Amino acid sequence: MTNRLYEHDLGTLYLHVAPAHLDDDDAALALIANFPDISQARIKYGLACRQFVTTGDESQIDAYFDAVDIGPDHEFDAGMVAVARRQVERMRMLEWELTGKHPSDIDPDAE
């Protein structure tokens, strides 16, 4: 297992909103209810982090970053999506490192 403090922290945050007893569909609905502006990609990543915290399984996180969910009919190829996902999460990770809060944990109306 690699050192994934960011993913563990994010998964823990999302477990408070979408407890482990919920399946992925209900957990996604709970995330949407609590974070109305959450993107589909963020839900996928959040569910992967949630799975990591509850089971220690990193495979969903790896699959997210490898863009295995991107098929040949997608607007962008899987390689481009994989690079974009890594860059976006790296920016979020830097924000987390600097502020101690995940972007999902910040109320944009309070800023």
Secondary structure, 3 states (H helix, E strand, C coil): CCCCHHHHHHHHHHHHHCCCCCCHHHHHHHHHHHCCCCCHHHHHHHHHHHHHHHHCCCHHHHHHHCCCCCCCCCCCCHHHHHHHHHHHHHHHHHHHHHHCCCHHHCCHHHC
